[in-house]
Amino acid sequence: LEVTRASRGAVRLRPERVELGAEVGQAADAARQRMAERGVSLEVVPPARPVWLEADAGRLGQVLANLLDNAAKY
């Protein structure tokens, strides 16, 4: 739904330079307790070098959180 809204211009994206490993780490930290409660373990292995993106950090965090939540559920 969010992708559809973004493609229609209903969501304002705020692109900025974002380090992917930091975003993944934050999403993983936020999801660990939920995952543990569901009997799922999570290990994050960051890349050897930073991976930089031009992205909306808030939306990227939302996508990562949704992916991790789905992984815990299914």
C-alpha positions in Angstrom: 0.0 0.0 0.0 2.8 2.4 0.8 4.5 1.8 -2.5 1.2 2.6 -4.3 0.8 5.8 -2.3 4.4 6.8 -3.0 4.1 6.2 -6.7 1.0 8.4 -6.8 2.8 11.1 -4.9 0.6 10.8 -1.8 3.7 10.1 0.3 6.5 12.6 0.5 9.8 10.8 0.5 12.8 12.6 2.0 15.9 11.0 0.4 19.2 11.4 2.2 22.5 9.6 2.4 21.9 6.5 4.6 24.2 3.8 5.7 22.4 0.5 5.1 24.2 -1.4 7.9 23.2 1.1 10.5 19.5 1.0 9.4 19.5 -2.8 9.4 21.1 -2.8 12.9 18.5 -0.5 14.3 15.6 -2.5 12.8 17.1 -5.7 14.1 17.6 -4.2 17.6 13.9 -3.1 17.6 12.7 -6.5 16.4 14.8 -8.8 18.6 12.4 -9.0 21.6 9.4 -9.7 19.4 11.3 -12.4 17.5 12.6 -14.0 20.7 9.0 -14.1 22.0 8.1 -16.0 18.9 11.0 -18.4 19.3 13.0 -16.9 16.4 16.6 -15.9 16.7 18.2 -13.1 14.7 21.8 -12.6 13.8 23.0 -9.6 11.8 26.4 -9.7 10.1 27.3 -6.3 8.8 29.2 -5.9 5.6 33.0 -5.3 5.7 32.6 -1.9 4.2 29.7 0.6 4.6 27.0 0.4 2.0 25.6 3.9 1.3 22.1 4.5 -0.2 20.1 7.5 -1.2 16.9 6.7 0.6 14.2 8.0 3.0 15.6 6.6 6.3 12.1 6.5 8.0 10.5 4.6 5.1 13.5 2.3 4.8 13.3 1.5 8.6 9.5 0.8 8.1 10.3 -1.6 5.3 12.9 -3.4 7.3 10.7 -3.6 10.4 7.9 -5.1 8.2 10.2 -7.7 6.7 11.5 -8.7 10.1 8.0 -8.9 11.6 6.9 -11.1 8.7 10.0 -13.3 9.2 9.1 -13.8 12.8 5.5 -14.7 12.0 6.0 -17.1 9.1 
